[in-house]
Amino acid sequence: MLIAISMAYGHESKTRHSPEEHTEAEDKEDISIIPLSIPILFGPGVIATIIVLHSNNHQAIHPLISYGIVSTAIVLAATSVFLILRYAGIINRVLGVTGIKILTRLMGLIVGAIAAQFLVSGIKGLWMGA
């Protein structure tokens, strides 16, 4: 939720590194060795989202249909991520600085909505379980 709020307000991300890490990063010729996007793309947030999607669909419809829906969503999301990362340079040139800032704020709103839904679902689950 905090990340969504900072994105919606347009604040830049603040990374924390030691002076030694900063110096070493400047000396490196190629920083692409470290896959920074892997934990963000396929981390705990994605796993939690898949669990929530499956549990919501599993109760309403047949389990096989639920697996099919969630699997289709995963394939579509993976394909769109691949295409966006593949053509990131072109997308960056087309959108420009202003377009990127607008897109960041819109994505902040979407991430905030997802975070709020997680909070509401968690509170609802605790309330019903008591």
N, C-alpha and C positions, 0 to 999 in steps of 0.2 A: 504494500500500500504506500509506503514511504517513497519507493522508487517511482510509482505512478504519480504521486503528488509532485515530486521534483521534475518529472518529465512534463507534466501539465503546465507547470510554471516556467518551463524553459530553462531550468538550471542545468549547467553542465555537470557531468558526473565527476566526482572527486575520487581519484584513486590515491591510495596510500602506498608510497614506497619509501624505502630508506634512501639516503644519498648514495650509498654503494650500488643499489639496484638501478638508480637513475643513471649513474655513471656507466655501469655495465651495459645498460640498454642503449646509450648513445654510441658506445664502441662497437656494438653488433652491426654487421652488414645486412643481415636478413632476419627480421623479427617474425617471419611467418612460420618459424619452427614451432612456436608455441601456439596450439590451436585454442585461442581465446573464446571462440564461439561455441565450442563443444559443450561446456557446462551450462551455458545459457540455453542452447537449443534443445539439449537432451538431458536436462538436469532434473532435480526434484520437482520443479514446477510442472514440467510436462508429465511426469509420472503421476502427480497428484491430479492433474486435469484428466488424464485417461481414467483414473480410478473413479473420479466423480462422474464423468460421462457414462462409464459403464454401469455404475451403480444406479444412476438415474434412469437409464434406458432398460436395465435389467429388470427393474420392478414393473415397468409399464408394458414391456413387450417380451416376446420369446427370446431366450438367451442367445440362440444362433443369430437371430436378426440383430440383436444388440452388438454381438461381436462383429458382424458385417458392417454395421454403421460406424462403429469405432475404428475398425480397420480401414474403411474407406476414408474416414476423416484423417487418419494418420498418413495414408498414402498421398492424399491431396495436399496436406500440410508439408510433407517432405518434398513433394514435387515443387510446390510454390517456393519453399525455402531454397531449394537447389537453383531454381531459375532466378530468384532475386539475388542470391550470392554470385551466380555465374555472370549476371549482367549488372552487377553493382556499380561499376564504373560508368556505364551508360546511363543508368538510373540517376546517379549522382550528378552527372552533367546536365541531364534533362531537368531535374527538379531544382538544381541550384541551391544556394544557401537558404533562401527564404522557404522554398518548398520543403527542404529537409527539416527546418524548424517547425513548420506547420505540421508535417507528418509526425514528428516527435511528440508534439503536444496532443495530436489526435490519438496516437498510440498510448500516451500516458492516460488518456481518458478510458480507453479500452482496458488497459491493464488495471486501472482503478476499479472499473466495473467488475472485472473478474475477481479481484481481491475482495471487494465488498460481498460478492456472491459467496465466496469461500467462507467469509466471516459469518454471514447469515446462515449458511448451511451448517456450519459448525455449531453455532448457538442453537439453531433449531434441533439439531441432533442431540445436543446435550439436554435441551428442554424436554424433548420427547422421551429420552432415555431415563429421565428421573422419575 
